[in-house]
Amino acid sequence: DATVTSPEYTGVDLRAGNMNAEAAYLVATNEGSTGPTFSTGVSSVIASFEASETTVTPAYETWAAANAPTTGGDMAADEDGDGVANGIEFVIGGGSTTNDLDKRPTVSTDGTSMTFSFERSQQSIDPTVAVTIEIGTDLTTWPNVYPVPDAATVGPPVTVTKDRSPGVDSVILTVPGALEERKFGRLKVEIIP
C-alpha cells in the first residue's frame, strides 16, 4: 500500500487487476507549494508540480452579464422588455438586443394529444440549470412536471433532437390523452445552487 508524507496532501491509492504487487497508482491533489512524498513500500518518489486554480462561471451568469446587466441577472425579469423573461431567453437563445417573442415555446393539439415544443440553445446546458415543462388544467397549479434532459432522447414523453441547427436542440413534449379539459403548458428554468 502507498503511504504519503505531506500535511497538505489529499488523495487515494488505486490498484487495478493483473498488476504485480509493486504496481500502484496514486491519484492526488496538493494545495501546497511543494509536492508530497509518495512511497509504495518498495521505493520512494518525490513528486513536485505546479497547480493553478481555474474558476468556471455558470452558463447563466455568463449569459446574464452580457444580456441582463441592469436587472442583475434576475431570471424572472425582462431585461429588454420584449415579454420574455431572462431565464427563458437564456434557454431559447435570446438576447438583450433582439425581440425574442418568435422563439417562445409553442403548443398545439391534434385531437388526441397536446404537443409543447421549443428550440434550446446548447449554451444553456449546464449542471446548474434545471429546465422543465409543466402542464396543468389552470394557470395556478402545475401538477405534471417533465424534466428536459441535456442529452438526445426519444420520448415519450420528452424528445430532444441534438443539433437541429448548429448549437440548437429541438425539444418536444407530447402529452397523450383526452383533451376535453383545458390544458396549459409552461417552460420553467431554475438555477440549482
HELIX and SHEET records of a PDB file:
HELIX    1   1 ALA A   59  ASN A   67  1                                   9    
HELIX    2   2 ASN A   86  ILE A   92  1                                   7    
HELIX    3   3 LEU A  101  LYS A  103  5                                   3    
HELIX    4   4 GLN A  122  SER A  124  5                                   3    
SHEET    1   A 3 THR A   3  THR A   5  0                                        
SHEET    2   A 3 THR A  37  SER A  39 -1                                        
SHEET    3   A 3 SER A  44  ILE A  46 -1                                        
SHEET    1   B 2 TYR A   9  LEU A  14  0                                        
SHEET    2   B 2 TYR A  25  ASN A  30 -1                                        
SHEET    1   C 4 THR A 106  THR A 109  0                                        
SHEET    2   C 4 SER A 113  SER A 121 -1                                        
SHEET    3   C 4 VAL A 168  PRO A 176 -1                                        
SHEET    4   C 4 VAL A 158  SER A 165 -1                                        
SHEET    1   D 3 ASN A 144  PRO A 147  0                                        
SHEET    2   D 3 VAL A 129  GLY A 136 -1                                        
SHEET    3   D 3 PHE A 184  ILE A 191 -1                                        
END                                                                             
